[in-house]
């Protein structure tokens, strides 16, 4: 390994040169230094071996990635005689960096879990956010290790003030590089004045550990991605199984019952007593209604945008079907809509179908209105509104239908808003854009 490192404009730094002297004092000093370097080398080798073993353990068991990196940060502080060790990760969008965790003195902090806003040091969060932006914007630091003094003018002022108050004199920032991809940075802050004779070793140790840390982080993300994909496939498979069962058993059963009842009506003609004829007619209506509901359930479990069918055509089909089965007037207002991809369109149609079903079955509305419009030419806003009785329950978001809509919105990163009130009707609004924020469900009563 090349032990020359970038020092942020302060020249190149190398390991101490070999001793070439017969002076006993010089030799004694050299032996002491060599002993220290050997101890550090053994420490470095031992720590690398430990990190490699931990990384290998991640390959054969469920990874506790936060526990792994927490222990790693603690070990780095202890073994490198440093003040703190932080992990800064680039988010999945690749557009920003944020502090994931940091071990300071004798405690591990995780900003996502710890309430930094109520901390006794209000400068902590803005200082860390500023340093995260600096790491992300300093493009040379994406591939090389850089060292900074805490008073380096290139660092954000808030971070310089914070680092000096915390007693950090030097900061080593090493990218977590895997191949050509940078996942983030590991930083090690050290107290006291810089010591060239020992700082090279701290940098070398940080780089060696960072390589193993990047591998562990990448592997953990692959496992998480695989787990999410398997969960998605399992959910889809179960939904398909339920849809098949409903179609093959309930729907076909209701269809057969309906056919038998209608056959009985035809054979009896007008010979049945009025009461019996009325009961058979009621049974026919019930069979027909439940057959329609069974088919609607199959459609809800497997909402398909037909081959070549866009959202507008699918909404038209749904509203026409809803009006035929319920008799409630349904207005459809559709602007010119963009194509959003099969996966997104499938979930949007599923939400529209569920919202329309709820309005038809439960709202007691005199009129239902479905509106769909484009958002900035790339997104979509969908509204299903009725003038019915509204949601009178104390928990308007409860029930399988609402849960289903929320889950569908979450899968595509859409915003779902439900506006309702007793005798004020209900409106379900879905908003989706390619850069949508994580799903939030709002209920206004």
Long-range contacts (C-beta under 8 A, 24 or more apart in sequence): 1-204, 1-207, 1-208, 3-200, 3-203, 3-204, 5-145, 5-147, 5-200, 5-203, 6-140, 6-144, 6-145, 6-146, 6-147, 7-146, 7-147, 8-146, 8-147, 8-148, 8-152, 8-154, 10-147, 13-196, 13-199, 13-200, 13-203, 14-200, 15-200, 16-197, 33-197, 37-201, 40-198, 40-201, 40-205, 41-201, 43-79, 43-205, 44-201, 44-204, 44-205, 44-208, 47-75, 47-79, 47-205, 47-208, 47-209, 48-208, 48-209, 48-212, 50-75, 51-209, 51-212, 51-213, 52-212, 54-212, 54-216, 55-212, 55-215, 55-216, 55-219, 58-216, 58-219, 58-220, 59-219, 63-216, 63-219, 63-220, 63-223, 65-216, 65-217, 65-220, 66-101, 66-110, 68-216, 68-220, 69-100, 69-101, 69-213, 69-216, 69-217, 70-101, 70-103, 70-108, 70-110, 72-209, 72-213, 73-101, 73-102, 73-103, 73-108, 74-103, 74-108, 76-103, 76-186, 76-188, 76-205, 76-206, 76-209, 77-103, 77-105, 77-188, 79-205, 80-188, 80-190, 80-202, 80-205, 80-206, 81-190, 81-202, 82-188, 82-189, 82-190, 82-191, 82-202, 83-166, 83-167, 83-168, 83-189, 83-190, 83-191, 84-166, 84-168, 84-187, 84-188, 84-189, 85-186, 85-187, 85-188, 85-189, 86-186, 86-187, 86-189, 87-184, 87-185, 87-186, 87-213, 88-131, 88-132, 88-135, 88-184, 88-185, 88-186, 88-187, 89-176, 89-183, 89-184, 89-217, 90-136, 90-182, 90-183, 90-184, 96-132, 96-133, 96-136, 97-132, 97-133, 97-135, 97-136, 97-184, 97-185, 98-129, 98-132, 99-128, 99-129, 99-131, 99-132, 100-184, 102-128, 104-166, 123-158, 123-161, 123-162, 123-165, 124-162, 126-158, 127-156, 127-158, 127-159, 127-161, 127-162, 127-163, 128-159, 128-162, 130-156, 130-158, 130-159, 131-155, 131-156, 131-159, 134-159, 135-173, 135-185, 141-173, 141-175, 141-185, 142-175, 142-177, 142-182, 143-175, 143-177, 143-182, 144-175, 145-172, 145-173, 145-174, 145-175, 145-203, 145-206, 145-207, 146-172, 146-173, 147-171, 147-172, 147-173, 147-199, 147-203, 148-173, 149-194, 150-189, 163-189, 167-191, 169-193, 169-194, 170-194, 170-199, 172-202, 172-203, 172-206, 174-203, 174-206, 174-207, 174-210, 175-210, 176-210, 176-213, 176-214, 176-217, 177-210, 177-211, 177-214, 178-214, 178-215, 178-218, 183-214, 183-217, 183-218, 184-217, 186-210, 186-213, 239-301, 239-302, 240-301, 240-302, 242-301, 243-297, 243-298, 243-301, 243-302, 246-294, 246-297, 246-298, 246-301, 247-294, 247-295, 247-298, 250-290, 250-294, 251-291, 251-294, 251-295, 251-298, 254-287, 254-290, 254-291, 254-294, 255-291, 257-283, 257-287, 258-284, 258-287, 258-288, 258-291, 261-287, 292-325, 296-353, 296-357, 299-353, 300-350, 300-353, 300-354, 300-357, 300-404, 303-346, 303-347, 303-349, 303-350, 303-353, 304-346, 304-349, 305-342, 305-345, 305-346, 305-349, 310-337, 310-339, 310-345, 311-337, 311-340, 311-345, 311-348, 311-349, 311-372, 311-380, 312-337, 312-372, 314-345, 314-349, 314-352, 315-349, 315-352, 315-370, 315-372, 318-349, 318-352, 318-353, 318-356, 319-356, 319-370, 322-356, 322-357, 322-360, 322-368, 325-360, 326-360, 326-361, 328-359, 328-360, 328-365, 328-366, 328-367, 328-368, 329-366, 329-367, 329-368, 330-356, 330-367, 330-368, 330-369, 330-370, 331-367, 331-368, 331-369, 331-370, 332-369, 332-370, 333-369, 333-370, 333-371, 333-372, 334-371, 334-372, 334-373, 335-372, 335-373, 335-374, 336-374, 337-372, 337-373, 337-374, 337-380, 338-374, 338-377, 338-378, 338-379, 338-380, 340-380, 340-432, 343-412, 344-412, 344-432, 347-408, 347-409, 347-411, 347-412, 347-414, 348-380, 348-382, 348-408, 348-412, 348-414, 348-430, 348-432, 350-404, 350-405, 350-408, 351-382, 351-405, 351-408, 351-409, 351-416, 351-428, 351-430, 352-382, 352-384, 352-430, 354-401, 354-404, 354-405, 354-408, 355-384, 355-405, 355-428, 356-384, 357-401, 358-401, 358-426, 358-428, 359-384, 359-386, 359-388, 359-426, 362-388, 363-388, 363-389, 363-390, 363-425, 363-426, 364-388, 364-389, 365-425, 375-431, 375-432, 375-433, 376-433, 378-433, 378-434, 379-431, 379-432, 379-433, 379-434, 379-436, 380-430, 380-431, 380-432, 381-429, 381-430, 381-431, 381-432, 382-429, 382-430, 382-431, 383-427, 383-428, 383-429, 383-430, 384-427, 384-428, 385-425, 385-426, 385-427, 385-428, 386-425, 386-426, 386-427, 387-425, 388-425, 388-426, 389-422, 389-423, 389-425, 390-420, 390-421, 390-422, 390-423, 390-424, 390-425, 390-426, 391-418, 391-420, 391-421, 391-422, 391-426, 391-445, 392-422, 396-420, 396-443, 396-445, 397-441, 397-443, 406-439, 406-441, 409-439, 409-441, 410-438, 410-439, 412-436, 413-437, 413-438, 413-439, 414-439, 415-439, 415-440, 415-442, 416-440, 416-441, 416-442, 417-441, 417-442, 417-443, 417-444, 418-442, 418-443, 418-444, 419-443, 419-444, 420-444, 420-445, 421-445
